[in-house]
């Protein structure tokens, strides 16, 4: 087992490339994107079934080290303040299977 930070981000589909770009700029490799995430937030219900992806959300899961989180924490905060969305950070254990 390895201690990691679990970072969960939900943003509108239009802004997914900005989050991925932030990861790339900060050498964050390894994340999962789940498209068309459903739920209800400040902007109402997002059901994931629109004709376009304009009003759809994406869920991004990242497991990273404390150092990696420190590199992206402030840029991510600034980005989310501008575009909206949520970010949850929690402690997790990575089950190593090598």
C-alpha positions as CSV (number, residue, x, y, z in Angstrom):
1,X,0.0,0.0,0.0
2,X,1.1,3.5,-0.8
3,X,-0.3,6.7,0.8
4,X,-1.7,9.1,-1.9
5,X,-4.0,12.0,-2.3
6,X,-7.3,11.3,-4.1
7,X,-8.3,14.3,-6.1
8,X,-11.8,14.3,-7.6
9,X,-12.8,17.1,-9.9
10,X,-16.2,17.7,-11.7
11,X,-16.2,20.3,-14.5
12,X,-18.4,21.1,-17.5
13,X,-17.2,19.3,-20.7
14,X,-16.2,22.5,-22.3
15,X,-13.6,23.1,-19.6
16,X,-12.1,19.6,-19.5
17,X,-9.2,20.5,-21.9
18,X,-8.2,23.3,-19.5
19,X,-7.9,20.9,-16.5
20,X,-5.9,18.4,-18.6
21,X,-3.7,21.2,-19.8
22,X,-3.0,22.2,-16.2
23,X,-2.1,18.6,-15.4
24,X,0.3,18.5,-18.4
25,X,2.0,21.7,-17.5
26,X,2.6,20.4,-14.0
27,X,3.9,16.9,-15.1
28,X,0.8,15.1,-13.6
29,X,0.6,11.8,-15.4
30,X,-2.1,9.2,-14.8
31,X,-5.7,10.2,-14.3
32,X,-9.1,8.9,-15.2
33,X,-11.9,10.8,-16.9
34,X,-15.5,9.7,-16.8
35,X,-17.6,11.6,-19.3
36,X,-21.3,12.6,-19.0
37,X,-21.3,12.5,-15.2
38,X,-24.8,13.1,-13.9
39,X,-25.8,15.0,-10.8
40,X,-27.2,18.2,-9.4
41,X,-25.2,21.3,-8.3
42,X,-25.3,25.1,-8.4
43,X,-26.3,25.0,-12.1
44,X,-29.1,22.6,-11.7
45,X,-29.5,19.0,-12.9
46,X,-27.0,17.6,-15.3
47,X,-28.3,14.3,-16.7
48,X,-25.5,13.6,-19.2
49,X,-28.0,13.1,-22.1
50,X,-27.9,16.4,-23.9
51,X,-27.8,16.7,-27.7
52,X,-24.3,18.2,-27.3
53,X,-21.8,18.1,-24.5
54,X,-22.2,21.8,-23.7
55,X,-24.2,21.1,-20.5
56,X,-22.6,17.9,-19.5
57,X,-20.1,17.3,-16.7
58,X,-17.0,15.2,-16.6
59,X,-15.6,13.5,-13.5
60,X,-11.8,13.4,-13.2
61,X,-10.0,11.1,-10.7
62,X,-6.4,11.6,-9.9
63,X,-4.2,9.7,-7.3
64,X,-1.1,11.7,-6.7
65,X,1.7,12.4,-4.1
66,X,1.6,15.3,-1.7
67,X,4.3,17.0,-3.8
68,X,2.2,16.7,-7.0
69,X,-0.9,18.1,-5.2
70,X,1.1,21.1,-4.0
71,X,2.1,21.8,-7.7
72,X,-1.5,21.9,-8.9
73,X,-3.4,23.1,-5.9
74,X,-3.3,26.8,-6.5
75,X,-3.5,26.8,-10.3
76,X,-6.5,24.4,-10.0
77,X,-8.1,26.7,-7.4
78,X,-7.7,29.7,-9.7
79,X,-9.1,27.8,-12.7
80,X,-12.1,26.5,-10.8
81,X,-12.9,29.9,-9.5
82,X,-13.1,31.1,-13.1
83,X,-14.9,28.2,-14.7
84,X,-16.8,26.6,-11.9
85,X,-16.9,23.0,-10.8
86,X,-15.8,21.2,-7.7
87,X,-12.7,19.6,-6.4
88,X,-12.5,17.1,-3.4
89,X,-9.2,16.0,-1.9
90,X,-8.9,13.2,0.5
91,X,-6.3,10.7,1.8
92,X,-6.3,7.3,0.2
93,X,-4.2,4.1,0.0
94,X,-3.0,2.9,-3.4
95,X,-3.0,-0.9,-3.6
96,X,0.3,-1.7,-5.3
97,X,-0.1,-4.7,-7.6
98,X,3.3,-4.9,-9.4
